[in-house]
Amino acid sequence: MRKRSTKAEFLALAIFLVGASLVLTNGFSARIFAQDQKREVFEQIEPIGDVIAEVLKNYVREPDLDRAVEGALAGIMSSLDRNSSYLPAEGFQSLQEDTQGEFFGIGVHIRMDEQNNVVISYPEPDGPAAKAGVHAGDLIVGIEGVPVATIVAGIPNPNPGLVLQEVSSRIKGPSGTKVGLTVSRAAEGSEERTPIEMTVQRGKIPVQSILESRVLEGGIGYVRVADFKKNSASDLRKELERLQDEGMKSLVLDLRWNPGGLLNASREVCELF
C-alpha cells in the first residue's frame, strides 16, 4: 500500500512542478515582477500628487494648475542632466521650425554658458542680426528694455531649455517688425564687457545646416556643420561630392559651437562616413 501511495505522491509532485514551470515560463512571474516595479514607481511619485492636492486646497488664491503641472514636469526633466528639458506645445512648435522649415526672426543661434548667460553662438551669415552688427560671443542681456534676468525670474523652475525657448520667442516676430536688443560685448583682448543697444529688423530666416564648405591648401576639405537639422545629411552629401570633384583628399568636419539638434539627423550624417 505504501509503495502505491509513494508513486502517486511522486506523480502528483511531478505534475505540479511541470504545471508550475509552464505557468512561470509563460511570463506570469515576469508580469508579477513588472507589477511590483510599477507599484514602486507609483509609490515614489505619490508625493507629487499629494503636493498638488495641498496646493489646490490651501494656497492663498486660486492656483494656475496648468502652470503648476508644467513647472513640475520641467523640474523632473531638469533634474536629469543639463541637456534634458521639458518642452510645452509652443516650445515643440518652435523646435520644429528651427529644425525643419523657415521662421521669422533675426537669425541668431543662442545657447547657455556655464554662468547661465544667454550667449549668441553665431549670427546667420547675411541675416538681419549680422547686418545689424551682432557678433558671435555677444551676451543677450535685454529684450525690448526688459532685462533677461527679469525674464528668467518669471519662469517657474527655469532650466536652460525653458530660458532659451522664452528668449527665442521674444526675439521672433512677423517679418518687417523690429526688436530692440541689449547685448554685452567684450572688448578685444579684455574681459570687460560693454552694453550695446541695437534695433534689428526681423526677416524670413531659412534653415541652414552647412555654414561653410571649401577645399583648403593641400586638398583638405573643410565643412562647418552648424547643427543637425532634417536636411543636414542630404546637404552634407552634396557638399562632399562637390569637394571631391574639386580635388579633396582629406576632410575636416567642423562641429565647433554645434549645439546638437535632431538625433536621427546626426545619425544620418554619421552614416555618410
Protein Blocks (a to p, Z undefined) as FASTA:
>chain_A
ZZmmmmmmmmmmmmmmmmmmmmmmnommmmmmmmmmmmmmmmmmmmmmmmmmmmmmmgmb
dcdfklmmmmmmmmmmmmmpmmbccddfklmmmmmmmmmmccddehpaddddfkopacdf
bacehiaklmnopaehiacfbgehiafklmmmmpghiafklmmmmmmmmmgccehiacdd
ddddddehiabdcddddddddddddddfblbdcddehhiacdddfbacfklmmmmmmmmm
mmmmnopabdcddfehiabiafklmmmmmmmZZ
